[in-house]
Amino acid sequence: MDIDQIIAETPEENVKSALSYMLKSYMNPAFGALPKNEVELIVLNVLESLNIIDPEPELYQLVSKLRITRSKARGLIYDRELRRSTESDLDERVKTLLKRPLIQKNGDLYVLEVENPLISDHLRSKVQKLGYVSDGSFSPSLIKLGLDAISALIESYLSDQDKKQLTAILIEAGAPDTSFGGVIKATLKKVAVKVASDSGEVLMDKASELITPIIDAGFDLLRERVSDLFDQDND
């Protein structure tokens, strides 16, 4: 990373603003009073303001540009997100992840790739509070959820009115007439069957087309996309 070149190519006003922010932050409450990790977070914010790193950097971007270990990068992201994100922000980002699961084992297992460690902890906590477990033993960036767990997690983000309308739409499309949880599980299983011949990004894209309107309570779009989901040919 060529700092001199980056500074030379950055508009002067941006450089002045970044310098002002860094000095003010470092001298609050007094010169040299901040602990090392707080100073690192200030510098990280400066790098973002100069477009050297992304607002939501991937681990490898920090590893490669800052020449630090993955564990150090995870720690920086975690500490930074703690200061930036509200619980509502974290919920929205979990919902985004739920829209693109990698489906395994005939729809009984769902894998989410979660590089941000704070979002990972938030997601695991939500699952635990719902009475289920998540498996992250294979990789800290991959979270595996069973069908019951992901169904309960999706349900937790929907209002009672949304659940009522979604249930009606899915039953109309052919889902079994049971509780909302039962309807969602049946629907997710059918999604798995429908995209079973695909893999990787294609599978995630096709699954997302069917799962997204459920999570977003997009009634018209859901009705359109699940119209043939429960056809006999898909059984």
N, C-alpha and C positions, 0 to 999 in steps of 0.2 A: 504494500500500500504506500504510494508516493504522496505523502502529506503536502509537500511543496507544490506538486502539480495540482492536487485537489484544491488547495487554497487559491492558487493562481487562476483556476477555472471557475471559481465560485464568485458570484456577484459580491462586491465590496460590502453592501449593506447586510447581506447574510452573514458574512464573516464578522462584522462588527457586532451584530446581534448575538451571534454564538459566543463571542468573547465576553460580551457584557453579561450574558446569562451565566457563563462559567465562573467569572470573577465574583459576581454577586452571590452565587450559590456557595462558592468555596468560603467566602468570608462571613457566611451566616451560620451560626450566631457570632463567630469570631474566627479570625485567621487561624487555620490549622486545627480547629476544634472538631471537624467532622471525622468520623471513623473512615478507614480505608474503603470499605464497601460503598459508603455513601459518595465518596469522591469518584469511585469507578462508575457509579450510576450517573453522576453529573457528566462525566466524559462520554458515556454512552449516549446520553441525550444530545450532547453537542455533535457527536458523529451522525446521529439521525438528522439533526437540523441542517447539516452540511451534505445530506444525501449520500453519506458513506455507507450507512447501513439502513435497512428498511425499518419502517415503524413497527412491524411485527416480524423481526428477523428469524429465519430458520437457524437451527443450531449450527449447521455447517457454515453459514455465512459468518457467524461470529468466530467459529473455530478457524476458518481460513483467513479472514481479514484481520483478526486480532491476535492470531497465533496462540490460542489458548486451548485447553482441553475441553472435551465435551461436558465433563462434569462442571467445569468452571462456567462454560456458556449456559448450561442449564440453571446454575445458581444465579447468574446475572439476570436471565430472563425471569426467573421466579421472583427475585427481589423487586425487579422493575414493575412486573405486573401487579404485585401486591400494592404498589403505590398508585397504580393507574386504574385498575379495574374494580368496578362494583360487582356485587353478587348478580345483579341484573345483567351486566356486561358478560359475565362468565356463563350465565344461563343461555344467553343468545349464541355464544360461541359453541356451547355444547349442542344446542339445537342444530347449528350449521353442520357439525360433525355427524349428527344422527342422520342427516339427509344423504350421506354418502358412505354407507357401511360396506365393507367387503363381506359378502355372505359366504359361509362355509357350512359343510355338513348338512346339506339339504335344507338349509334354512333354520337350523338349530343353533348356529353360532354366528355371531356378528363381530367383526374386528374393526376397531376405529383407530386410525393413526393420529396420535395426539403428541405433537412435538413440544408444545408449551407445557411445562411441568405444573404450573398453577392450574391450568384448565384440566389437566389430568387428575390432579388431586380433587378438584371441585367435582368432576364427573364421578370419581370413585366414591366420594362422600355422599353424593346424591343417591347412587346405587345402593350403598350400604344402608342409608336411612330408609330406603324403600324395602329393605329386608333381603337384598340379594348380594351376591359377591361378583367381583370382576377379577379377571386373570390378567396380570401384567408380567408374569414370570418370564416370558420369552424375550421381551424387550420393554424397557421403560417407556418407549414411544408407541407401543401397541397395547390396546386394551381390548380384551375379549369379553363379550357379554353373551349370555344365553338368551334364548327366545323370550323366556319369562321376564328377564331383567330389562331387555331393551324395550319390550312392550310396556312394562311398568314405567320406565323412564319417559317414553313418549307420552303416556297417559298423564304423567305428573305435570306436563307443560301445557295441558289443555284445560279449558274451563268446562264446567258441567254442560253448558249449552252447546259448546263446540262438540263435546263427546256425543251428545244426543243426536246432533245433526249428522256427524260423521258416521255414527252407527247406522242411522237410517239409510244413508247413501250406500254403505258397504253391504248391508243386508239386501237392499234393492238390487245390488250387483250380483248377489248370490252367496254372500258370506252367511255362515250359520247364525241364526237368531239367538244370540246369547248375550252375555255382558259385554261392555265395551272392550275389556281386556281380552275376552275370548274372540271377539270380532277382529281385533288388531292382530292377535297371534295367527289367526286363520289367514288374514290378509298377507302378513309377512311371509308365511309359508308359501302362499300362492305366488308372491313376488319371486321367491327363491326358485320355484319351479319354472316360472316364465323366463327367467334370465339364466337358467342353469347351463345353457349351451355356451354362454359367454364367459369371459374371464378378465381379470385386471380392470383397467379403466373402463372398458366397454360395459362390463357387469356393473360397476359402480354407477356409471352414467344412467343405465337403464333402470336400475333399482332406485336411483335418486328421482327419476321421473315419476315413479309411483309413490314413493315415501314422502317426498317434499310436500305435496298438497295435504297430506295427513297432518304433518307437523305444523304447517302454516294454516291449517283449517281453511284451505282453499276449496270450498265446496264445489263450485262449478268445474274447476280443473280436475278435481278428484273424480267427479261423476263421469267426466269424459275419459279419463285415463283408466278407470277400473271397469268400464262397461263390459269388457270381454275377459276380465281377469279370472272369473270363476266358471268360464266355459268348460264343458266336459272334456274338451281336448286337452285342457291343462291339468287334468287330474292325474 
